[in-house]
C-alpha cells in the first residue's frame, strides 16, 4: 500500500546537494498499516519505518462541572461543558443520566466536527439547600464510556449579626439604663455568609410576642397585669422613635461585613389614668429583624415564615432624672445692703442608683453659684455655694435654671453624639437688698450764697447734689382745654386733626380731601394743600367706592352660598333613619378619644417615613398591606407608563425599603399534574404597597409558557393585581423552569415553575361490581348496578368500554359505551346483566382511554334460587 517514487542519480551526489524521494500511501482497507523502507547509501543501510493511519476522531471531555456555592433561591442555573475533537474525522457522543437532580442536559447526543468544540448545557435547580454530587455517563466515539461529575453546594442565604469586638453571634443587646431624653449607641456587624450579594432592610417588630414598652419589669406579675393604663397608652405608640438604625438598609457583597449603629432613645409614656410617679423606671424589650429585600425575598418572608431573617433583641431602661436640692426648690437669702453679699450652702444629691448626673447652672443676675457645673456619681451628693451679690436696691426673686447634660444624636450627622441639655430643673432664689440710711452733715456757709440753700442760707447739706431730678414742668393738654381757643373756633368739630407747630414743612404736601387740620391752641383751620395732579376726582372716588362695594358683595355672596351648601350637606347627613334625634349635651357622656385612636386611623393612609435611617414598622406594614388600604384591580391596567406621573414614578430607582414593600409571588408556582397539550393557569400576585406607580415586565423564553399574557403592567399605588401564568406542556415528564421579571426595568427577580406533564387518565370508583336483584321485581328481569368514572386531570378524556368475550360469551352490557369525561368531574355508568339459561355470572370490561390508560372492570352477579 506504499509506493516509492524516486529517481536515483547516475552520478555521485556532491556535498551540499540533495535527492528528493516521494512516498505515496494508498490504503485499500480501513486499518492502520506499518512497513519499512531501506535506504542504501554506499555501504550503509538505513531503515525508515512507514506508518499508514486512517483518519479518526479524538474526542476529549472535561471530567467535572463545578457550580461552586450557590444560593437556594429556587432559580435555574446553567453551566456548559466542552467536548473537543482533536482528530481528523467527525466523532459522536451520547450522554446518559438517570438521577433526579439535573433538570436539563442539552444536547444529550450529537456529532463533533474535526478540530471543533461542542458545548453541552447542564441545568440544576436551587430549590432546596443540599450538596449536589452527580455523575453523567458520556460515551465518546473511539474513547469508550467516561464519567463527568456535576458538583454544587446549594446553601441558604444567611445574614448574621456579629459583635464588633468579639465577632460572636449576637442575640441580644442590652443598652442598660438611659436617662429619658438621652441617647445611647451600640455598634454591630452585619455579615453576609453567602456567596451572592444581598440587599437587606431592618424592620422593627412592634407587635412581637415578648415585647415590652415602658413596663416595670421589676414589678410582680399581679402589679404588672393591673397596670393596664400604660398598656393602653403604648399600644399604638410609634416605636420607631425609640430605636434608630444607622443605616437601616443596604447591600452586602458576598462574605462582606458592614458596620451598623443602633441608637436607643427612651421616651417616657404617661398613663391615661392614675397617678404618674415621675421616679418610676420604665423598661423596654424590642425586637429588630434584619431581612433580605428585593427579588422575591419579601414574598418568601411573607408566606414561608421568613426563612432568611435574623432577629435581634434590644433591651434597655428609661430612667428619670432624680436630683434633689437641700435647701430647695426655694432658696431664701438674708437681707443685705449694696456692696455686700450673702451665701447659702446647698447640697445636691443624685437619687439615682444607676447613672451619674452632669449638671450646669445658667448665669443669673445678682446671683453666683460655685461650682457652676459638675458631675455627681450615682447615689452621691455634692455641695454648691449660692451667693447673692445685688447690684441695686430692691427685692429679687429669680428663676434659676439647672441644666442636666446628656448625649443626644446629632440630626445632621446621625453617627455623632452631641452633648446637650436634656432636662431642666427650676429653683427660686429670693434676696432683698436694702438701702443704707445716710446722715446729712450741715456745714457753715462761708458767706457766698449757693444756688440751693435753706431758708436762712447759713447751712448747706453736703452731698445732696449727687441725686438730681428733672424739675416739674406744667404741660398743657391742648385737646382738653379751651384756654387759648379763639372765640370763633369754640364750636369746631372734635374730630379735627391737630397740627403740631413743627409740621410746617409737611403742611404743603398733598392731603386728603375729607380730613381737617387745626392749630394746637387756637384751633384755627390750618392751610391744607391738595395737589390736583395726584388727587382723585369726585368721579374717580365714586368709581373706586363702587368697585370696592361690588367685590365686597361678591365675596359675601360666595360665603353665603358656601354656608348654605354646608348646611344642606349637614342636613342630608343627619336626615336618615339611623339617627334617633338625640341632641348634644342631654345627659349622654361623649367617649374619650385619645391621640392614639387618631394615629391608628391614619396608619392606613400614612406614607412610611422617607428618612433613610427611620426604621420600617411591622405594624404599619401590616396595616398598609390589609384589604382596607390595598385595593384589588384585575383589569384595565396600562401595559406601559403613559401619563407624566406614571413615567416619572416608573423611572425611579427603588431602595431596599421600597422593594421590601412590593410583593411578587409566589416564588414557586406548582402546577401539579398537567395533561399533555392542555393548559393550566396560576396567578402571579403583585402587591404594591408604595405610594408610587411601579412597572412590572415579565420575560418568558420557555415554549411551555408562551401563552402567558399580559407580560407588562403598570401597577398603581396601594394596589393588588395578578398576571395569569399559563402552562402548556408538550413533552411528558417533570418540568422545572424559571422565568424572570423586572421592576421599573432595573430591579430583576425570578419565579420557578414546577409541573409534571402526564397523559390523560381516568379512574374507576371500584374495580369490581356485584350486581344484585332489585327487591320486588320478578325473576328473570335485568340486574343493574352503577360504577363511576372519575377524571382527576385538567383535560377532558375520551373513553370506550370494550367487553372481554369468553367462550360462553357475555351477558353484561354497560352504558354509555363511550363518551367524554370533563376535567375534574365524574360520569356514572350503568352495568346491566341479562339473565338467561346459559348466561355467565361473571364478566369483564376494559376501559380504554384515548391516548391514556386502560382499566379492567370485573362484574359479578349474585343469583338467588327460591325453593
C-alpha positions in Angstrom: 0.0 0.0 0.0 3.1 2.2 -0.1 4.7 3.3 -3.3 8.2 4.9 -3.6 8.6 7.5 -6.3 12.3 8.4 -6.7 14.8 8.9 -9.5 18.3 7.7 -8.4 21.1 9.9 -9.6 23.6 8.4 -12.0 26.5 10.3 -10.6 27.6 10.8 -7.1 25.9 13.4 -5.0 28.3 16.2 -4.3 28.4 17.7 -0.8 25.7 20.2 -0.2 23.3 18.7 -2.7 20.2 16.7 -2.1 18.0 14.0 -3.7 14.2 14.1 -3.2 12.0 11.0 -3.0 8.2 10.7 -2.6 6.4 8.0 -0.6 2.8 7.6 -1.6 0.2 5.8 0.7 -2.9 4.3 -0.9 -4.9 2.3 1.7 -7.2 -0.4 0.5 -8.8 -1.2 3.9 -9.9 0.8 7.0 -7.0 -0.3 9.1 -3.6 1.0 10.1 -0.6 -0.3 8.1 3.1 -0.5 9.1 6.0 -1.0 6.8 9.7 -0.3 6.4 11.8 1.3 3.7 15.5 0.7 3.3 17.9 3.4 2.1 21.3 2.2 0.7 24.0 4.8 1.0 27.2 3.3 -0.4 28.0 0.6 2.2 25.4 1.8 4.8 21.8 0.6 5.1 19.3 3.0 6.8 15.9 1.7 7.8 13.0 4.2 7.6 9.7 3.0 9.2 6.5 3.8 7.4 3.1 4.2 9.2 -0.2 4.5 7.4 -3.0 5.7 9.6 -6.6 6.1 8.6 -8.4 9.4 9.6 -10.1 9.1 13.0 -11.7 11.2 15.7 -10.1 12.1 19.0 -12.7 13.3 21.5 -12.0 14.8 24.9 -14.4 16.0 27.6 -13.9 17.7 30.9 -14.1 15.5 33.9 -16.0 17.8 36.2 -18.7 20.6 36.2 -18.4 22.6 39.4 -21.1 25.2 40.0 -19.5 26.1 43.3 -21.5 27.6 46.2 -24.9 29.0 45.1 -27.9 30.4 46.9 -31.1 28.3 47.4 -33.4 30.8 45.8 -35.4 28.5 43.5 -33.5 29.6 40.4 -32.5 27.5 37.4 -28.7 28.0 36.9 -26.8 26.7 33.9 -23.2 25.8 33.1 -21.6 24.5 29.9 -19.1 21.7 29.4 -16.9 21.4 26.3 -16.4 18.3 24.1 -13.4 18.8 21.9 -12.5 16.8 18.8 -8.7 16.8 18.1 -8.9 14.2 15.3 -9.3 14.4 11.6 -12.8 12.9 11.3 -16.2 13.6 12.9 -17.0 11.9 16.2 -20.2 11.2 18.0 -21.1 11.4 21.7 -24.0 10.3 23.8 -24.8 11.5 27.4 -27.0 9.4 29.8 -28.2 10.3 33.3 -30.7 8.5 35.4 -30.7 10.7 38.5 -33.3 13.3 39.7 -31.1 16.3 40.4 -30.1 17.5 37.0 -33.0 19.1 35.2 -31.9 19.5 31.7 -29.0 18.3 29.5 -28.8 19.8 26.0 -27.8 18.2 23.8 -27.7 14.6 25.0 -26.1 13.4 21.8 -24.5 14.8 18.7 -21.6 14.9 16.3 -18.4 16.9 16.9 -16.7 18.0 13.7 -12.9 17.7 13.3 -10.9 20.4 15.1 -14.0 21.9 16.7 -15.7 22.0 20.1 -19.3 21.2 21.0 -20.7 22.8 24.2 -23.3 20.9 26.3 -25.5 22.9 28.7 -26.4 21.4 32.1 -29.1 22.9 34.3 -29.7 22.5 38.0 -32.4 23.9 40.3 -31.5 25.7 43.5 -34.8 25.0 45.3 -33.5 23.3 48.5 -30.2 23.5 50.3 -28.1 20.4 49.6 -24.8 19.1 48.3 -25.0 18.0 44.7 -22.6 15.4 43.5 -24.0 13.5 40.5 -22.4 11.5 37.7 -23.2 11.7 34.0 -22.1 8.9 31.7 -20.7 10.1 28.4 -20.0 7.7 25.5 -17.3 9.1 23.2 -16.6 7.6 19.8 -13.2 5.9 19.8 -12.8 6.6 23.5 -15.3 4.5 25.2 -17.5 5.5 28.2 -16.3 8.1 30.6 -17.8 9.8 33.7 -18.4 13.5 34.3 -19.0 14.7 37.8 -21.5 17.5 38.4 -20.9 19.2 41.8 -22.6 22.1 43.6 -23.2 23.3 47.1 -26.6 24.9 47.4 -26.7 26.9 50.6 -29.1 29.3 52.3 -28.6 33.0 52.2 -27.7 33.7 55.8 -27.5 37.1 57.4 -25.7 37.1 60.8 -25.5 39.8 63.5 -22.0 39.8 65.0 -20.3 41.7 67.8 -17.8 44.3 66.7 -15.1 43.4 69.2 -15.7 39.7 69.8 -17.1 38.6 66.4 -19.6 36.2 68.1 -23.2 35.9 67.0 -25.4 38.4 68.9 -28.9 37.6 70.0 -29.5 40.5 72.4 -28.1 43.9 73.0 -28.6 45.5 76.5 -28.4 49.2 76.4 -28.8 49.4 80.2 -30.3 52.4 82.0 -30.5 55.6 79.9 -32.0 58.9 81.0 -35.2 60.0 79.3 -34.3 62.3 76.5 -30.8 60.9 76.2 -29.4 58.6 73.5 -27.1 55.6 73.8 -25.5 53.9 70.8 -24.2 50.4 70.2 -22.4 49.0 67.2 -22.9 45.7 65.5 -21.7 44.0 62.3 -23.9 42.5 59.7 -22.3 39.6 57.9 -23.5 38.1 54.6 -22.5 34.5 55.0 -23.4 33.6 51.4 -21.7 33.6 48.0 -24.1 36.2 46.4 -24.8 39.8 47.1 -27.7 40.6 49.3 -30.0 43.6 49.8 -31.1 43.9 53.4 -33.5 46.1 55.4 -34.2 46.5 59.1 -37.8 46.1 60.4 -38.8 46.9 64.0 -41.2 44.4 65.4 -43.6 46.5 67.5 -46.2 43.7 67.9 -43.9 40.8 68.6 -44.6 38.4 71.5 -42.5 39.3 74.5 -42.1 42.9 73.6 -42.4 45.5 76.4 -43.0 49.2 76.1 -42.3 51.2 79.3 -43.2 48.3 81.6 -41.7 48.0 85.0 -40.1 44.5 84.8 -39.1 44.6 88.5 -42.8 44.6 89.5 -44.6 41.5 90.5 -46.8 39.8 87.9 -50.0 40.9 89.6 -48.9 44.5 89.7 -47.9 44.4 86.0 -51.2 42.9 85.0 -53.2 45.5 86.9 -51.3 48.4 85.2 -53.4 48.3 82.1 -53.4 52.1 81.6 -49.8 52.1 80.5 -50.5 49.2 78.1 -53.4 51.1 76.5 -51.3 54.3 76.1 -48.4 52.5 74.5 -50.4 50.1 72.3 -50.3 52.5 69.3 -47.1 54.4 70.2 -44.6 55.0 67.4 -41.8 52.6 68.3 -39.5 53.9 65.6 -38.8 57.0 67.8 -37.2 54.7 70.4 -34.8 52.8 68.2 -32.7 54.2 65.4 -30.7 52.0 63.0 -27.9 53.7 61.0 -28.0 52.6 58.2 -31.4 50.9 58.1 -30.9 49.4 54.6 -28.1 48.5 52.3 -26.3 46.0 50.1 -23.8 43.4 51.3 -21.3 41.8 48.9 -20.6 38.0 49.2 -19.0 37.3 52.6 -18.9 41.1 53.5 -19.3 42.7 56.8 -20.9 46.1 57.4 -20.9 48.2 60.5 -24.4 49.2 61.8 -25.1 51.7 64.7 -28.1 51.2 66.9 -29.3 54.1 68.9 -31.7 53.8 71.9 -33.6 56.9 72.9 -36.2 56.1 75.6 -39.4 58.2 75.7 -41.5 58.5 78.8 -45.0 57.2 78.4 -47.7 58.8 80.5 -50.6 56.7 81.9 -54.1 57.5 80.8 -55.3 57.3 84.4 -53.9 57.1 87.9 -51.0 58.9 89.5 -47.9 59.4 87.3 -44.9 58.8 89.5 -42.0 60.7 88.0 -39.5 58.5 89.7 -40.6 55.2 88.1 -38.2 53.5 85.8 -39.6 52.1 82.5 -38.2 49.0 80.8 -38.2 48.3 77.1 -37.9 45.0 75.3 -38.0 45.3 71.5 -37.1 43.1 68.6 -35.3 44.2 65.5 -35.4 42.0 62.4 -32.9 42.1 59.5 -34.5 40.8 56.4 -33.4 40.2 52.8 -35.0 42.6 50.4 -35.6 42.6 46.7 -36.4 39.9 44.1 -38.9 37.5 45.7 -37.4 37.7 49.2 -40.3 39.7 50.6 -42.8 37.2 49.3 -40.7 34.3 50.8 -40.7 36.1 54.2 -44.4 36.8 54.0 -45.5 33.3 53.0 -42.8 30.9 54.2 -42.3 32.1 57.7 -39.3 34.3 57.0 -36.5 31.7 56.4 -33.8 34.3 55.9 -34.5 36.6 58.8 -32.1 37.4 61.7 -33.8 38.7 64.8 -32.0 40.8 67.4 -33.5 41.5 70.9 -32.9 45.0 72.2 -33.4 45.7 75.9 -33.0 48.9 77.9 -34.4 51.1 80.6 -35.6 54.7 80.7 -34.5 56.4 83.9 -35.9 59.7 85.1 -33.6 62.4 86.4 -33.7 62.4 90.2 -31.7 65.4 91.5 -32.7 66.9 94.9 -31.7 70.2 96.4 -31.3 70.9 100.2 -32.5 73.5 100.7 -34.8 73.8 97.7 -36.5 74.3 95.5 -36.9 77.8 97.1 -33.7 79.3 98.4 -34.0 82.4 100.7 -31.1 84.7 101.2 -30.5 87.0 104.2 -31.1 90.7 103.6 -28.1 92.8 102.7 -27.0 96.2 101.7 -25.5 97.4 98.4 -21.9 96.2 98.1 -22.4 93.3 100.5 -23.2 89.6 99.7 -24.8 86.6 101.4 -24.2 82.9 100.9 -26.2 79.7 101.2 -24.8 76.2 101.2 -26.9 73.9 99.1 -26.4 70.1 98.9 -27.2 68.4 95.5 -27.9 64.7 95.8 -28.2 62.2 92.9 -31.0 59.9 94.0 -30.4 57.6 91.1 -28.6 54.4 91.9 -27.7 53.5 88.3 -26.5 56.6 86.4 -24.4 59.7 87.3 -25.7 63.2 86.7 -23.9 66.1 84.9 -25.3 69.5 85.9 -24.8 73.1 84.8 -26.2 76.3 86.3 -27.2 79.1 83.9 -25.9 82.6 84.5 -28.4 84.8 86.5 -28.1 88.4 87.5 -27.3 89.2 91.2 -26.7 85.5 91.9 -23.5 83.5 91.6 -23.1 79.7 92.0 -19.8 77.9 92.7 -19.1 75.5 91.1 -21.3 76.3 88.1 -21.1 72.8 86.6 -20.0 69.4 87.8 -20.8 65.7 87.9 -22.4 63.7 90.7 -21.9 59.9 90.8 -24.8 57.7 91.4 -26.2 57.8 94.9 -23.7 60.6 95.9 -24.0 64.3 96.9 -22.2 67.5 96.2 -22.1 70.9 98.0 -22.7 74.0 96.0 -22.5 77.6 97.3 -25.1 80.1 96.2 -24.0 83.7 96.5 -26.4 86.8 96.5 -24.5 89.9 95.3 -27.0 92.6 94.5 -26.1 95.5 92.3 -29.1 97.6 93.1 -31.6 98.1 95.8 -34.8 96.0 95.8 -36.3 92.6 96.2 -35.1 90.0 93.7 -37.0 86.8 93.0 -35.4 85.0 90.1 -35.8 81.6 88.5 -32.5 79.7 88.5 -32.3 77.1 85.6 -30.3 74.0 86.2 -29.5 72.1 83.0 -28.9 68.3 83.1 -26.4 67.5 80.5 -26.7 64.3 78.4 -25.8 62.9 75.0 -28.2 63.3 72.0 -27.8 62.1 68.5 -26.9 64.9 66.1 -29.6 65.5 63.5 -27.2 66.4 60.7 -24.7 63.6 61.4 -26.6 60.8 63.0 -23.5 58.9 63.8 -22.2 61.6 66.2 -23.5 62.0 69.8 -23.7 65.6 70.9 -23.7 66.9 74.5 -26.8 68.9 75.1 -29.3 69.8 77.9 -31.8 67.0 78.2 -33.7 68.2 81.3 -34.2 71.4 83.3 -34.8 71.9 87.0 -36.0 75.3 88.2 -35.0 76.8 91.5 -36.4 80.0 93.1 -33.8 82.4 94.6 -35.2 85.2 96.7 -33.0 88.0 98.1 -33.6 91.5 99.4 -31.1 94.5 99.1 -32.0 97.4 101.4 -30.7 101.0 101.2 -28.4 102.4 103.9 -29.5 105.5 105.9 -27.3 108.5 105.2 -26.6 111.1 107.9 -26.6 114.6 106.4 -23.9 116.8 107.8 -24.5 120.5 107.6 -21.6 122.9 107.3 -21.4 126.6 107.8 -21.9 128.9 104.8 -18.7 130.9 104.4 -20.6 133.9 103.0 -21.3 133.0 99.4 -25.0 132.0 99.0 -25.1 128.9 96.9 -27.8 128.1 94.3 -29.5 125.7 96.7 -29.7 126.8 100.3 -32.0 126.6 103.3 -34.3 129.4 104.4 -31.6 131.2 106.3 -28.9 130.4 103.9 -26.5 129.6 106.8 -26.2 125.8 106.5 -25.9 123.6 103.4 -26.4 119.9 103.3 -23.3 118.2 101.8 -23.8 115.5 99.2 -27.3 116.4 98.1 -26.1 117.3 94.6 -25.5 113.6 93.8 -29.1 113.0 93.1 -30.6 115.4 90.6 -34.1 115.1 89.2 -35.8 117.0 86.3 -37.8 120.0 87.5 -41.5 119.5 87.1 -43.0 121.4 84.1 -46.7 122.2 83.6 -47.7 120.6 80.3 -50.9 121.9 78.7 -53.2 119.2 77.3 -54.5 121.2 74.3 -57.2 118.7 73.4 -58.8 119.0 76.8 -58.6 122.8 77.4 -60.2 125.9 75.9 -57.9 128.5 77.4 -56.3 129.7 74.2 -59.1 128.7 71.8 -60.2 131.6 69.6 -63.7 132.7 70.2 -64.8 132.0 66.6 -63.4 128.4 66.9 -65.1 127.3 70.0 -67.8 125.4 68.1 -65.4 123.4 65.9 -65.8 119.7 65.5 -63.8 117.5 67.8 -62.8 115.1 65.0 -60.5 117.6 63.5 -56.8 116.6 63.5 -54.3 118.7 65.5 -51.4 120.1 63.6 -48.2 120.4 65.6 -46.2 123.6 65.5 -43.2 121.9 63.8 -45.1 120.5 60.9 -45.0 123.5 58.7 -42.8 121.7 56.1 -45.4 118.9 55.9 -48.3 121.3 55.6 -47.8 121.8 51.9 -47.9 118.2 50.9 -50.9 116.7 49.1 -53.5 116.0 51.8 -56.7 114.0 52.0 -59.9 115.8 51.0 -62.0 114.5 53.8 -59.7 115.4 56.7 -59.4 118.8 58.6 -56.4 120.1 60.4 -56.4 122.8 63.1 -53.7 124.5 65.2 -52.8 123.2 68.6 -54.0 126.1 70.8 -56.3 128.5 69.0 -58.0 125.7 66.9 -57.8 127.8 63.8 -58.2 125.9 60.5 -54.8 125.0 59.1 -54.0 125.5 55.5 -54.2 122.2 53.7 -52.9 121.9 50.2 -54.4 119.4 47.8 -52.5 118.7 44.6 -54.9 118.2 41.7 -52.4 116.1 39.7 -52.2 113.4 42.3 -55.7 113.5 44.0 -58.7 111.5 42.9 -61.5 113.5 41.4 -65.1 113.1 42.6 -66.0 110.7 39.8 -62.9 108.6 40.4 -63.7 108.4 44.1 -67.2 107.3 43.4 -65.9 104.7 40.9 -63.4 103.4 43.4 -66.1 103.1 46.1 -68.5 101.3 43.8 -65.7 98.9 42.7 -64.9 98.1 46.4 -68.6 97.7 47.2 -69.0 95.3 44.2 -66.2 92.9 45.4 -67.4 93.1 49.0 -70.9 92.0 47.9 -69.4 89.3 45.7 -67.3 87.8 48.5 -70.3 88.0 50.8 -72.4 86.1 48.3 -69.8 83.4 48.0 -69.6 83.0 51.7 -73.4 82.8 51.9 -73.6 80.2 49.2 -70.9 78.1 50.9 -72.7 78.3 54.2 -76.0 77.2 52.6 -74.2 74.3 50.9 -72.6 73.1 54.2 -76.0 73.4 55.9 -77.6 71.3 53.1 -74.8 68.7 53.4 -75.2 68.5 57.2 -79.0 68.1 56.7 -78.6 65.2 54.4 -76.0 63.6 56.7 -78.3 63.7 59.8 -81.6 63.2 57.9 -81.6 59.4 57.9 -83.4 56.5 59.6 -80.4 55.7 61.8 -80.4 58.9 63.7 -82.9 58.9 66.6 -83.0 62.7 67.1 -80.7 62.9 70.1 -79.3 66.4 70.8 -75.9 67.0 72.3 -75.5 67.8 76.0 -78.7 66.0 77.0 -77.1 63.6 79.5 -75.0 61.4 77.3 -71.3 61.3 78.0 -69.1 61.6 74.9 -66.5 58.9 74.5 -62.9 59.8 75.3 -60.8 59.9 72.2 -57.1 59.8 72.6 -54.4 60.7 70.1 -53.6 57.0 69.7 -57.0 56.4 68.1 -56.4 59.1 65.5 -52.9 57.7 64.9 -54.4 54.2 64.4 -56.9 55.5 61.7 -54.1 57.5 60.0 -51.9 54.4 59.6 -53.8 53.2 56.6 -53.2 56.3 54.6 -49.9 57.4 56.1 -46.8 57.1 54.0 -43.9 55.4 55.5 -41.1 57.8 56.6 -38.8 58.8 53.8 -35.9 59.2 56.1 -33.3 56.5 55.2 -32.4 55.9 58.9 -36.0 55.6 60.1 -36.9 52.0 60.7 -39.8 50.2 59.0 -42.5 49.3 61.4 -44.1 45.8 61.1 -47.5 47.1 62.4 -47.6 49.9 59.7 -46.5 47.4 57.1 -49.3 45.0 58.1 -51.8 47.9 58.1 -50.8 49.1 54.7 -51.0 45.5 53.3 -54.5 45.0 54.6 -57.5 44.9 52.3 -58.8 48.2 53.6 -55.8 50.1 52.2 -54.8 48.0 49.2 -57.5 47.7 46.6 -57.7 44.9 44.1 -57.7 45.7 40.4 -57.8 42.8 37.9 -58.2 44.6 34.6 -57.8 47.9 32.8 -54.2 48.4 33.7 -51.8 50.1 31.3 -49.1 47.9 29.7 -46.7 50.9 29.6 -46.4 54.2 31.5 -48.5 56.7 29.7 -49.1 59.7 31.9 -46.4 62.1 33.1 -46.8 60.9 36.7 -46.6 57.2 35.7 -43.4 57.9 33.6 -41.9 59.8 36.5 -42.7 57.1 39.0 -41.7 54.1 36.8 -38.2 55.6 36.2 -37.3 55.7 39.9 -34.6 53.5 41.3 -36.2 51.9 44.3 -34.4 51.4 47.6 -34.3 48.3 49.7 -37.1 49.6 51.9 -39.3 50.3 48.9 -38.5 46.9 47.3 -39.5 45.3 50.7 -43.0 46.8 50.2 -43.5 45.1 46.8 -44.7 41.5 47.0 -44.5 39.4 43.8 -45.1 35.7 44.0 -45.4 33.0 44.9 -41.7 32.4 44.2 -42.5 28.8 43.2 -45.6 28.1 41.1 -46.5 24.4 41.4 -49.0 23.4 38.7 -49.1 19.8 39.8 -50.1 17.2 37.2 -51.0 18.7 33.9 -52.2 16.7 30.9 -50.2 16.8 27.7 -51.2 19.5 25.2 -53.6 21.0 27.8 -53.4 24.4 29.5 -53.3 25.2 33.2 -53.2 28.7 34.7 -51.9 30.1 38.0 -51.9 33.6 39.3 -48.7 35.6 39.8 -49.8 38.0 42.5 -48.4 41.6 42.6 -49.0 43.8 45.7 -47.7 47.4 45.5 -47.7 49.0 49.0 -45.9 52.1 47.8 -47.4 55.5 47.1 -45.9 55.5 43.6 -46.6 53.5 40.4 -44.4 50.5 39.5 -43.8 48.9 36.1 -43.7 45.1 36.1 -42.3 43.4 32.9 -42.2 39.6 32.6 -39.7 37.9 30.3 -40.6 34.3 29.2 -38.3 32.3 26.9 -39.8 28.8 27.6 -42.1 27.4 24.9 -44.4 25.9 27.5 -45.2 29.3 29.0 -45.7 31.3 25.8 -49.4 31.7 26.2 -48.9 33.9 29.3 -50.4 37.4 28.9 -50.1 40.2 29.6 -46.3 40.4 30.1 -46.2 44.1 31.1 -48.4 46.0 33.6 -48.2 49.4 35.4 -49.4 48.8 38.9 -50.9 51.9 40.6 -50.1 52.9 44.2 -51.6 50.7 47.0 -52.9 48.2 44.5 -53.1 44.5 44.3 -53.3 42.7 40.9 -52.1 39.5 39.2 -50.8 38.1 36.0 -52.1 34.7 34.8 -49.3 32.4 34.1 -50.4 29.8 31.5 -48.6 26.4 31.2 -49.0 24.1 28.2 -46.7 21.0 28.2 -45.6 19.4 25.0 -43.5 16.6 26.4 -44.1 14.1 29.1 -42.1 14.2 32.3 -41.1 16.6 35.1 -41.0 20.3 34.2 -38.8 22.8 36.1 -38.1 26.2 34.5 -37.8 29.7 35.8 -38.8 33.0 34.2 -37.6 36.5 35.1 -39.3 39.8 35.7 -38.1 43.3 36.3 -39.5 46.2 38.4 -39.1 49.6 36.8 -36.9 48.0 34.1 -34.0 47.8 36.6 -34.7 45.5 39.6 -34.7 41.9 38.5 -36.5 38.9 40.0 -37.4 35.3 39.1 -40.2 32.7 39.6 -39.7 29.0 39.5 -42.4 27.0 37.6 -42.8 23.3 38.6 -45.2 20.9 36.9 -45.5 17.3 35.8 -46.7 16.6 32.3 -48.8 13.4 32.3 -51.1 11.8 29.8 -54.9 11.8 30.3 -56.1 9.3 32.9 -59.4 8.0 34.1 -60.1 6.2 37.4 -62.9 3.9 38.4 -64.8 4.2 41.7 -64.5 0.4 42.0 -62.6 -2.3 40.1 -65.3 -4.9 40.9 -69.0 -4.6 40.6 -71.5 -7.0 42.2 -75.0 -7.0 40.7 -77.9 -7.9 43.0 -81.5 -8.4 42.0 -83.8 -5.5 42.7 -86.2 -6.3 45.5 -89.9 -6.6 44.4 -89.0 -7.4 40.8 -90.0 -10.7 39.1 -87.4 -13.4 38.4 -85.9 -13.2 35.0 -85.7 -9.4 35.0 -82.4 -7.5 34.5 -79.8 -7.0 37.2 -78.4 -3.5 37.4 -75.6 -1.6 39.1 -73.5 1.6 38.6 -69.8 2.5 38.5 -68.3 6.0 38.4 -65.6 7.1 36.1 -63.5 9.9 37.6 -61.3 12.3 35.7 -58.6 13.7 38.2 -56.8 15.6 35.5 -57.3 19.0 33.9 -58.2 17.8 30.4 -61.3 16.1 29.1 -60.8 12.4 28.4 -62.5 10.2 25.8 -63.2 6.6 26.7 -64.6 3.4 25.3 -65.8 0.3 27.1 -64.6 -2.9 25.5 -66.1 -6.2 26.8 -63.9 -9.2 27.3 -65.7 -12.0 25.5 -65.2 -15.6 26.6 -66.3 -18.9 25.1 -69.6 -18.7 26.9 -70.0 -15.1 25.6 -71.1 -12.4 27.8 -74.4 -11.3 29.3 -73.2 -7.9 30.6 -73.5 -4.6 29.0 -72.6 -1.1 30.1 -74.0 2.3 29.1 -72.7 4.7 27.9 -70.4 2.5 25.9 -68.2 5.5 25.0 -68.0 9.2 25.6 -66.1 12.0 27.3 -65.5 12.9 31.0 -64.8 16.5 31.6 -61.9 17.7 33.7 -62.2 17.2 37.4 -65.6 15.6 37.1 -67.4 12.2 37.3 -69.5 10.2 35.0 -71.8 7.4 36.2 -72.1 4.3 34.0 -74.8 1.6 34.4 -73.9 -2.1 34.2 -76.7 -4.4 33.2 -76.8 -8.3 33.3 -79.4 -10.0 31.2 -80.3 -13.4 32.8 -80.6 -16.4 30.7 -80.3 -20.2 30.7 -76.6 -20.1 29.8 -75.7 -16.6 30.9 -72.3 -16.4 32.6 -72.4 -14.9 36.1 -69.1 -13.1 35.7 -67.7 -10.8 33.1 -65.0 -8.2 32.4 -64.8 -4.8 30.6 -61.7 -2.8 29.6 -62.0 0.9 30.0 -59.8 2.3 27.2 -58.8 5.9 27.5 -57.9 7.7 24.2 -54.2 8.5 24.5 -54.3 7.3 28.1 -54.5 4.4 30.4 -56.6 1.2 30.4 -58.5 -0.1 33.4 -60.1 -3.5 33.9 -63.6 -3.8 35.5 -64.8 -7.1 36.8 -68.6 -7.8 37.1 -70.3 -10.5 39.2 -73.9 -11.5 39.7 -75.5 -13.0 42.9 -78.4 -15.1 41.8 -80.8 -16.2 44.5 -82.6 -19.5 43.9 -86.1 -19.7 45.5 -87.4 -23.1 46.6 
